[in-house]
Amino acid sequence: MVMSFLSDLSSAFEPPTPPRRPVHGVRERDVQCIGPHGLHRMAYTEWGDPDNPRVVLCAHGLTRNGRDFDDLAQTLADDFRVVCPDVVGRGRSDWLGVKSDYGFPLYVSDMITLIARLDVQQLSWVGTSMGGIIGMLVASQPHTPIGRLVLNDVGPVITAVSLQRIGPYVGTAPRFATMDEAEAYIRLVSAPFGPLTDAQWRHLTNYSVRPMGGAEGGFAMIYDPALGDIFRQTPATEDIDLWPVYERIACPALALRGADSDLLERSTFEAMAARGPRATTVEFEGVGHAPMLMDPAQIEVVRAFVLAG
């Protein structure tokens, strides 16, 4: 009797089983933005608890889109609300009527609109290539909402060599009869991404093309070919120097580099650790421009950095 009573008493004071963390799936949303020639819609994909005040915003490269970050977002979603926009002219976002509006002033403005929609005072930013440049521009501003900055294979010097490589395919508008043809093309032009699995290449393909109507059918790339106009109108002959922007950044920064990158030179990468925010630097072997943050080791580096904030 006494033992039974003590057992009941003990169980009464056991701490309750913590509730299971709710599982939040992926959500596709959009936000209306304003540009020099009117309104446009920027789409974004959101992961994790929509009420979580800890936010990570992932911004993609020049011709890519927010679904590049699916693997990273799924990993971070237990701890963060993860938001992956399609920069205007890419993915599910609108294509601009006035093509000369494509550029960093508009991209920065759109991101500030998105951050206002998210209703957070501070967030972490993960930017690949172009997305990293947008991040540097936002992070360099007074009262920036960026509290931690990840620059993925991009830095304060953009080499003319890399722009000359990228330019020729950006403005093309290839059509593919089948998804297999589309995947073969993406594997070719994206070979610097490094070794990806067949499933990862197919994932990138699925979100890189759109079905075409009409008698011809087939598939086309899911970005506006007019993004390449700037490369044709003003071919790159000199490196782009963004050191004044980088040196105004005060938040903690992590710089990632593909060891074979032609966009982020090793000398620039090493200097990033000594100038401006004095970034922590991590290099990935067997990868060029740019690491896709699909590999578990790459993801863990980013995860550890944003969790430290």
Secondary structure, DSSP 8 states (H G I E B T S, - for coil): -HHHHHHHHHHHTS------------EEEEEEEEETTEEEEEEEEEES-TT-S-EEEEE--TT--GGGGHHHHHHHTTTSEEEEE--TTBTTS---SSGGG-SHHHHHHHHHHHHHHHT-S-EEEEEETHHHHHHHHHHTSTT-SEEEEEEES--SEE-HHHHHHHHHHHT---EESSHHHHHHHHHHHTGGG----HHHHHHHHHTTEEE--TTT--EEESB-GGGGHHHHHS---S-EE-HHHHTT--S-EEEEEETT-SSS-HHHHHHHTTSTT--EEEEETT--S---S-SHHHHHHHHHHHHT-
